[in-house]
Amino acid sequence: MTDRREYLERRWIALILLCFAQFIVVLDASIVNVALPSIGEALDFSQNNLAWVINAYVLTFGGFLLLGGRLADLLGRRRVFISGLLLVAAASLAAGFAANEGQLIAARAAQGLGAAIISPSALSIVANTFSDGTERNKALGAWGAISGAAGAAGVLLGGILTDGPGWEWVLWINVPVALVVAALAPRLILESRSETATRHFDTAGAVSVTAGLSLLVYAIVDANDAGWGSTQTLGLLALSAALIAAFIAIELRSQAPLVPFRIFRLRTLTGANTVGLLVGGSLFAMFFFITLYMQQVLGYSPIEAGLSYLPLALMIIVASGVAAQLVTRVGFKPVLAIGMALIAAALLWFSQVSVDGGFLSDILGPSLLAAAGLGFAFVTTTIAAVSGVREQESGLASGLINTSQQIGGALGLAVLATIATSRTDDVLASATGGRSEVTNALNEGFQAAFVGGAGIALLGLVLTLVLIRSRDSRAHVQLGARAQEQPTKA
């Protein structure tokens, strides 16, 4: 077909468009961090409620990802992708005009819902546009580079915009990008859906898993305030477990389940999602604690902290490109193992941060090492998670890996924040309360959190070696070699 041939010739331009959408999704999770003090002052936030500017986004994003993947498979991936972009644009506009904390938190929750619709549909389009092998590795390498760099770019842009035109532009920056991508999508992306799947949305399954994951994320992100042993936290975790158990029971009986559990017979997919959970757990927290260390210990301004992430963002882009090439030659298992080892080494290096340190002595080296590990790990977990998956389940596989990374990030940040706070409190208990002692206590808390993050990454390395099948990794190399020997499909 002429339309199909023209589309195949323009698929790399379509990839750029999809990467821009993913950039928005990841950017929104990090860009507000350095703007929080300005937002709190402008909208008269309480200290406890200020954290919900971030948590509201994480909550809806993590909770609705599986449903977003299902909607993409059944309703049409392009249609759902565009709908998510329009929702993010509207929510971002409303967030910038928010007049009080309730309006901003509600708008941030809507942003998270839009992101949960965009991310799995976009990744599913990428997986279906590029054939398994060399082409898909290159495409997912670009995807990984953008996803990884966006986290660092968010802090950089957040500092520049907050110090410049104002905190509102941290939110409004999404609006023109989302609208342009939505306008161009019909011209560059063909509609696709799971034609063979029964058109059933599994409402009971969708409600139970979305509620269960949302409550899990809520319990985790609020545990530091409520207390891990509090009635609220334990009750929410128990209710979340009950809902997820109900979801499993519903899925086992459903003729068209939201998550067909046969997909977990693919051991590499299961392993990739498990490791993806740990990648999120170690790296989301790393960004958080580096930012706090620079501002609270070294005394950096928001824009100085943002600019300090520039080398890390550039290295992620380079490492992701290298990873995509290496996967084609040696397979995803060894590249992922190297990535997890680099992340663990970088976090151990970060655990040596000092009160009288600086950018060159304490930040630059481990940042570059962590960026290399992130580029290797993010690209390979994504490739492994969608390799060998049937076309009609690509949205599901995309939603699963996104969910794993997001839930892992929320869990890792909550656990490591508890470790940091506990260590800081222990040090302060024997201090006299001087400014230098407070700074030292904060620094020791950050050191403890980095050690904990390194432990999470080391566990990810072990599980990579145990759960990711070497046979699947080698088959991926052979598939890429055969694809290179054949002419590109028209």
C-alpha positions in Angstrom: 0.0 0.0 0.0 1.2 3.5 -0.9 0.2 4.9 2.5 2.0 2.1 4.3 5.2 2.6 2.2 5.2 6.3 2.8 4.7 5.7 6.5 7.7 3.3 6.7 9.9 5.9 5.0 8.8 8.5 7.6 8.9 6.2 10.7 12.1 7.7 12.1 10.4 11.1 12.0 7.5 9.5 13.8 10.0 8.2 16.4 11.1 11.7 17.1 7.5 12.7 17.7 6.9 9.8 20.1 10.2 10.6 21.9 9.0 14.2 22.4 5.8 12.8 24.1 7.8 10.5 26.4 10.1 13.4 27.2 7.0 15.3 28.5 5.9 12.3 30.6 9.3 11.9 32.4 9.9 15.6 32.5 6.7 16.2 34.5 7.9 13.9 37.3 11.1 15.9 37.9 10.7 19.4 36.7 8.7 20.7 39.7 11.2 19.6 42.3 13.3 22.8 42.4 10.2 24.9 42.0 8.5 23.6 45.1 9.7 26.4 47.5 8.4 29.0 45.0 5.1 27.1 44.5 4.6 26.7 48.3 5.1 30.5 48.9 2.9 31.6 46.0 -0.1 29.3 46.8 0.4 29.2 50.6 1.0 25.4 50.8 1.6 23.7 54.1 4.9 21.8 54.3 3.1 18.4 54.4 0.8 19.2 51.4 3.7 20.5 49.3 4.9 17.0 48.7 1.6 16.2 47.0 2.6 18.4 44.0 4.8 15.4 43.1 2.9 12.6 44.8 -0.4 13.4 43.0 1.4 12.9 39.6 3.1 9.7 40.7 -0.1 8.3 42.2 -2.2 8.5 39.1 0.6 7.7 36.7 1.6 4.5 38.5 -2.0 3.5 39.1 -3.5 3.8 35.6 -0.6 2.6 33.4 -2.0 -0.9 32.9 -5.4 0.5 32.0 -3.7 2.9 29.6 -2.0 0.0 27.8 -5.2 -1.9 27.5 -7.1 1.1 26.1 -4.3 1.6 23.5 -4.5 -2.1 22.4 -8.3 -2.1 22.0 -9.3 1.5 21.0 -6.4 2.3 18.8 -2.9 3.3 19.8 -2.8 6.6 17.9 -6.2 7.7 19.1 -5.4 7.0 22.7 -1.9 8.6 22.3 -3.5 11.8 21.0 -6.2 11.8 23.8 -3.4 11.5 26.4 -1.6 14.5 24.9 -4.7 16.7 24.9 -5.4 15.7 28.5 -1.8 16.6 29.6 -2.0 20.0 27.7 -5.3 20.9 29.4 -4.1 19.8 32.8 -0.8 21.6 32.5 -2.6 24.8 31.5 -4.9 24.5 34.5 -2.0 23.8 36.8 -0.2 27.0 35.9 -3.3 29.0 36.5 -4.0 27.3 39.9 -5.0 29.7 42.6 -4.8 27.4 45.6 -3.2 24.1 46.6 -6.3 22.0 45.9 -6.5 23.2 42.3 -2.8 22.5 41.7 -2.9 19.0 43.2 -6.0 18.1 41.2 -4.3 19.4 38.0 -1.2 17.4 38.7 -3.3 14.3 39.2 -4.8 14.9 35.8 -1.3 15.3 34.3 -0.4 11.9 35.8 -3.5 10.3 34.2 -2.6 11.8 30.8 0.9 10.4 31.2 -0.4 7.0 32.1 -2.3 7.1 28.7 0.6 8.5 26.7 3.5 6.3 27.8 2.2 2.8 27.1 0.5 3.8 23.9 3.6 5.5 22.6 6.0 2.6 23.5 3.5 0.2 21.9 3.6 2.2 18.7 7.4 2.1 18.7 7.4 -1.6 19.2 4.9 -2.2 16.4 6.5 0.3 14.0 10.0 -1.2 14.1 10.7 -4.9 13.5 12.3 -6.9 16.3 16.1 -6.7 15.9 18.5 -4.0 14.9 15.9 -1.4 13.9 13.9 -1.8 17.1 17.1 -1.7 19.2 18.0 1.7 17.6 14.5 3.0 18.2 14.4 1.8 21.8 17.9 3.2 22.3 16.6 6.6 21.3 13.6 6.1 23.5 15.8 5.1 26.5 18.1 8.1 25.9 15.2 10.5 25.9 13.5 8.9 28.9 16.7 8.9 30.9 17.9 12.4 30.0 14.4 13.9 30.6 14.8 13.2 34.3 17.9 15.3 34.5 16.6 17.8 32.0 13.6 18.4 34.2 15.8 19.5 37.1 17.8 21.8 34.7 14.7 23.3 33.1 13.0 23.6 36.4 15.8 25.7 37.8 16.0 28.0 34.8 12.3 28.6 34.5 11.8 29.1 38.3 14.6 31.6 38.5 13.5 33.2 35.2 9.8 33.7 34.1 8.4 32.0 37.2 7.2 28.6 38.5 4.0 28.7 36.3 6.2 28.1 33.3 7.5 24.8 34.8 3.9 23.6 34.1 3.0 25.6 31.0 6.1 24.4 29.0 4.1 21.2 28.3 1.2 22.9 26.6 2.7 23.9 23.2 4.8 20.7 22.9 1.8 18.5 23.6 -0.4 20.4 21.2 2.2 20.3 18.4 2.8 16.6 18.8 -1.0 15.9 18.9 -1.4 17.9 15.6 1.4 16.1 13.8 0.5 12.6 15.0 -2.2 11.8 12.4 0.2 12.6 9.6 3.1 10.6 10.9 1.6 7.7 12.8 -0.7 5.0 11.4 -3.6 3.8 13.5 -3.2 0.3 14.9 -5.1 -1.9 17.4 -5.3 -5.4 18.5 -7.7 -6.7 15.8 -7.7 -10.3 17.1 -8.4 -9.5 20.7 -11.9 -9.7 22.1 -13.1 -6.1 22.6 -13.7 -6.4 26.3 -12.2 -3.9 28.7 -12.4 -6.1 31.8 -13.9 -3.4 33.9 -13.8 -5.3 37.2 -10.1 -6.2 36.6 -9.3 -2.6 35.6 -11.0 -1.1 38.6 -9.4 -3.5 41.1 -5.8 -3.3 39.8 -6.0 0.5 39.3 -7.4 1.0 42.8 -4.9 -1.5 44.3 -1.8 0.1 42.6 -3.1 3.6 43.4 -3.5 2.7 47.1 -0.1 1.0 47.1 1.6 4.1 45.7 -0.4 6.3 48.1 0.6 4.2 51.1 4.3 4.3 50.1 4.6 8.0 49.3 2.7 9.0 52.5 4.5 6.5 54.8 7.2 8.9 55.8 4.6 11.4 57.2 2.1 8.8 58.6 4.8 6.3 59.8 5.5 2.9 58.4 4.0 1.2 61.4 1.0 3.4 61.6 -2.6 2.2 61.3 -3.0 4.3 58.1 0.0 2.8 56.3 -0.7 -0.8 57.4 -4.4 -0.5 56.6 -3.8 0.9 53.2 -1.2 -1.7 52.4 -3.6 -4.5 53.5 -6.4 -3.0 51.4 -4.1 -2.7 48.4 -3.0 -6.4 48.8 -6.7 -7.4 49.0 -7.5 -5.5 45.8 -4.6 -6.9 43.9 -5.5 -10.4 45.1 -9.1 -9.8 43.9 -7.6 -8.6 40.6 -5.7 -11.9 40.2 -8.8 -13.9 41.0 -10.8 -11.9 38.4 -8.1 -12.3 35.7 -7.9 -16.0 36.2 -11.7 -16.3 35.5 -12.0 -13.7 32.7 -12.3 -14.7 29.1 -10.5 -11.5 28.0 -8.4 -10.4 31.0 -6.7 -7.1 31.3 -3.5 -8.9 32.1 -3.4 -12.5 30.7 -1.1 -14.2 33.1 0.2 -16.5 30.4 2.4 -13.5 29.4 4.5 -14.1 32.5 5.4 -17.5 31.1 7.9 -15.4 29.1 10.7 -15.6 31.7 12.7 -12.8 30.2 9.7 -10.5 30.3 9.1 -11.4 33.9 12.8 -10.8 34.7 12.9 -7.5 32.8 10.0 -6.2 34.8 11.5 -7.4 38.1 14.8 -5.7 37.3 12.9 -2.6 36.0 11.3 -2.3 39.4 14.8 -2.2 41.0 16.2 0.2 38.4 13.4 2.6 39.3 13.9 2.0 43.0 17.6 2.9 42.8 17.6 5.8 40.3 14.5 7.8 41.2 15.9 8.1 44.7 19.4 9.0 43.3 18.0 12.1 41.5 16.1 13.1 44.6 19.0 12.9 47.0 21.6 14.5 44.7 19.3 17.5 44.4 18.9 17.8 48.1 22.6 17.3 48.8 23.5 20.1 46.3 20.9 22.5 47.8 20.9 21.7 51.5 24.5 20.7 52.0 26.5 22.5 49.3 24.1 25.5 49.3 23.5 25.5 45.5 20.7 27.7 44.1 18.0 26.1 42.0 19.7 27.0 38.7 23.1 25.9 39.9 21.6 22.5 40.9 19.9 22.2 37.6 23.0 23.0 35.6 25.0 20.4 37.5 22.8 17.7 35.9 23.9 18.7 32.4 26.9 16.3 32.1 24.7 13.5 33.4 22.0 14.2 30.8 24.5 14.2 28.0 26.1 11.0 29.2 22.7 9.2 29.3 22.2 10.1 25.6 25.6 8.7 24.7 25.3 5.6 26.8 21.8 4.8 25.4 23.2 4.9 21.9 26.1 2.7 22.8 23.7 0.3 24.6 21.5 0.0 21.5 24.5 -1.0 19.4 25.9 -3.5 22.0 22.5 -5.2 22.4 22.6 -6.0 18.7 26.0 -7.6 19.0 26.1 -9.3 22.4 22.4 -9.4 23.5 20.5 -7.6 26.2 21.5 -9.8 29.2 25.2 -8.8 29.4 24.5 -5.2 28.6 21.9 -5.0 31.4 24.2 -6.7 33.8 26.9 -4.2 33.1 24.4 -1.4 33.5 23.3 -2.6 37.0 26.9 -3.0 38.1 27.7 0.6 37.0 24.6 1.9 38.8 25.7 0.1 42.0 29.3 1.4 41.7 28.0 5.0 41.1 25.8 4.9 44.2 28.6 3.6 46.4 30.7 6.4 45.1 27.9 8.9 45.9 27.9 7.5 49.5 31.2 9.3 50.0 29.7 12.8 49.5 31.1 15.3 52.1 30.0 18.4 53.8 32.9 20.4 52.4 32.7 18.8 49.0 32.0 20.3 45.6 30.9 19.6 42.0 34.2 18.2 40.7 35.1 16.2 43.8 31.7 14.7 44.8 29.2 15.0 41.9 30.7 14.9 38.4 32.4 11.5 38.6 29.6 9.4 40.1 27.1 11.3 38.0 28.8 10.2 34.8 29.1 6.6 36.0 25.4 6.5 37.0 24.4 8.0 33.7 26.3 5.3 31.8 24.6 2.6 33.9 21.1 4.2 33.5 21.6 4.3 29.7 22.6 0.7 29.6 19.9 -0.5 32.0 16.9 1.5 30.8 17.4 0.6 27.2 17.9 -3.1 27.8 15.0 -3.6 30.3 12.7 -2.0 27.7 14.0 -4.1 24.9 13.8 -7.3 26.9 10.3 -6.5 28.2 8.8 -6.2 24.6 10.9 -8.8 22.8 9.0 -11.8 21.7 5.7 -10.3 22.7 2.7 -10.7 20.3 1.6 -7.6 18.5 -1.8 -7.7 20.1 -0.2 -7.6 23.6 2.4 -5.0 22.9 0.4 -2.3 24.8 0.1 -4.6 27.8 3.9 -5.3 27.7 4.6 -1.6 27.4 2.2 -0.8 30.3 3.9 -3.5 32.5 7.4 -2.2 32.1 6.3 1.4 32.7 4.3 0.3 35.8 7.3 -1.7 37.1 9.6 1.3 36.8 7.1 3.8 38.3 6.1 1.6 41.3 9.7 0.7 41.9 10.6 4.4 41.9 7.9 5.3 44.5 8.8 2.3 46.7 12.6 2.9 46.5 12.2 6.6 47.2 10.0 6.0 50.2 12.2 3.3 51.7 15.5 5.3 51.1 14.0 8.5 52.4 13.1 6.6 55.6 16.7 5.4 55.9 18.0 8.9 55.3 15.6 10.5 57.8 16.4 7.8 60.4 20.1 8.3 60.1 19.8 12.1 60.2 17.6 11.9 63.3 20.1 9.6 65.0 23.0 12.0 64.4 21.0 15.0 65.5 20.0 13.3 68.8 23.6 13.6 70.0 24.2 17.1 68.5 23.9 20.5 70.2 21.9 21.9 67.3 24.5 24.1 65.6 24.2 24.9 61.9 27.2 22.8 61.0 25.9 19.8 62.9 22.6 20.0 61.2 24.4 20.0 57.8 26.5 17.1 58.8 23.5 15.2 60.0 21.8 15.7 56.6 24.9 14.7 54.8 25.1 11.4 56.8 21.5 10.7 56.0 22.1 11.1 52.3 25.2 8.9 52.5 23.0 6.1 54.1 20.4 6.5 51.4 23.0 6.1 48.6 24.3 2.9 50.3 20.8 1.6 50.4 20.3 2.5 46.7 23.5 0.6 45.8 22.1 -2.5 47.6 19.0 -2.2 45.5 21.1 -2.0 42.3 23.2 -5.0 43.4 20.0 -7.0 43.9 19.1 -6.0 40.3 22.4 -7.3 39.0 21.9 -10.7 40.7 18.3 -11.0 39.4 19.5 -10.0 35.9 21.9 -13.0 35.9 19.3 -15.3 37.4 16.0 -14.3 35.6 17.0 -13.1 32.2 17.4 -16.0 29.9 20.7 -16.2 28.0 19.0 -18.1 25.2 16.5 -15.3 24.6 19.4 -12.8 24.6 21.3 -14.8 22.0 18.2 -15.3 19.9 17.8 -11.5 19.9 21.3 -11.2 18.4 20.5 -13.8 15.8 17.3 -12.1 14.9 19.1 -8.8 14.4 21.7 -10.5 12.2 19.1 -12.0 9.9 17.3 -8.7 9.7 20.5 -7.0 8.5 21.0 -9.6 5.8 17.5 -9.0 4.4 16.4 -5.8 2.6 14.2 -3.4 4.6 10.5 -4.3 4.2 8.5 -1.9 2.0 
